Amino acid sequence: MEGERMNVTDITEKLQISFKATSNHLVLLKNLDIVEFRGAEGHVFYSFNRDLPKDIQKVINASLK
């Protein structure tokens, strides 16, 4: 999700985990202010919080590769 917005279905496919597991993880990440969300066209899109400290962003980006 680095720099891009994705919906739950996109994230589920990328991570290859269940829709429910993805939703549960996103709730936790949202509560920790790690991800942000916006609704558009009947969908919710998630992206990483750009205000996260740079060292946390580096860890996240490294884990996505």
Beta strands, then each sheet from edge to edge (+ up, - down):
strand 1: 35-40
strand 2: 43-48
sheet 1: 1+ 2-
end
